[in-house]
Amino acid sequence: MKIAAVQIDIVKRDKKANLQKVRRMLEGQGLDLAVLPELFATGYFFADRAEAESMAESVPQGETTQALCRMASEFDCHIIGCVLEEEADKLYLSAVVVGPQGYLGKQRKRHLTEFDARWYSQGEESVVFDIMGSKVGVLVCFDAWFPESARELTLRGAQIICQTALISSPDTMQIMRVRAIENKAFVVVANATGEEIYQNAAMRFRGESRVIDFLGNILQTIEREEGVVSAEVAVAAADGKAMGDCTDLLAEIKRHRALYQKD
């Protein structure tokens, strides 16, 4: 299975330009699964909730999800991209999952930063998607800092964990290697490059999108330029959950799960 991260310099508040950029980058890649950065179509910082609402859309009826559906059909691939979703007067940071046959579902961001929490609502469940016979879970940016998020996906069968993100800190890159190792799962990290200005301060996204194997090895990566970073992986290799002196990681987790959940 050929899995990839698409790294772009997001054009703020210009869905059309960003969607055109993604389409050009996907063309000719022959991918099975492509992951895009968080809020790839709009950018992240908004002056106020009203501006955020003006860029939000319904899922899956909205223009961004529908455009991704058309790309997935055209390129015979699956695409994961985070959009600003509006539903029942609430806003969510939602990773939509689409394939050649159309919309498959969404994963709403569950762990919100303090900045997120000013306007956005949190997701309430973790979803694993069946893509070409492989089990794929999604983390939206800050979700990755909480090991429980990736572990829940693993317990639901995820063999590939995809992070759609806007990352400036090097720590997150190290965390994602840990998530691969501790869950014995392939990991795709899709980050943006470039910068956004908010209240006269610049946040620079570090790029460095990558594909990581279930041992924590970085299979492919990219620096700060725009581009597609991909790797062919044997997904079934992630089914072997032996590590160190533990021959069955999942059995050990399940054995102690009730204890972990006690107050």
Steps between C-alpha positions, in 0.01 A plus 500: 500500500644837399433751777601866501496840663434808289689804630384843382545866577136587571354807333299664778122513446523381138335161466515501123875566487579235760280237338660568163843466662408166655363371172821591314709326765293181495502468122721219376601381848317167484411513869265275693468734800590870525485706821474880495586753775253634755269765350690470172233688305460808722793545734473489877488848654186712480440843648182392678227237500305685231792468260537132587130445434534666161755234400317203656289256301281198545637148463474329260294747295756782520718608212829373646379148573332481161818618326700233682244239393551601137879478537475159664289376209727656239822362651352174632629564850386574854551844654490624859475875549399714798231762440315751713159339546179671604211300641208618715665831584819328612843502332728197485847427369409192299715265297290377209582167339407447135569237236432422135140416588445819698477610862589239764474693826671746730709522815444810709788637705460373856771688687476876454773748574400804703499696174271240336262496795405865460276420205507129424329199652675170564430168337360221715616179332790339317434333166698242304441486124528200268716612207599241242472228764722691744389663824577873517456738792540878513644744754440871451814690605491541882329160538844347450626637831264267686610135479147385577380637165735285294457204733121507457548488123736205539253314719242556226736332254687789339807392303569851369463815709482826304563839655362803319683788665647847519826452687758752609660309789765230446354312797195391303720332242665294773165419656375353174795261487407390851138449395620271220720297734260465792208400275696304239323698227608683187471877539451780245566857616364767263620849594493838328794719414517880494355727767186673619475840661275547803486820706824623338687181595611231257457128557729301275402145409804278488407268215684169547197291401585133513407133483609290799499121529372296794851488651530879504729521199448801274447346157472827308497866596520846348642828632326839461415491132159414361475143383365149534685251720395139447597143579385156397413302812393145574214592731455148639844527661336728760287206617793350689470653845803343668744735668792426729395247763132530409381272222150648478482874569123524453427213736713666767323834451156343522599304810576820690254738336251495787777584744614796289148637492451509877482843665 
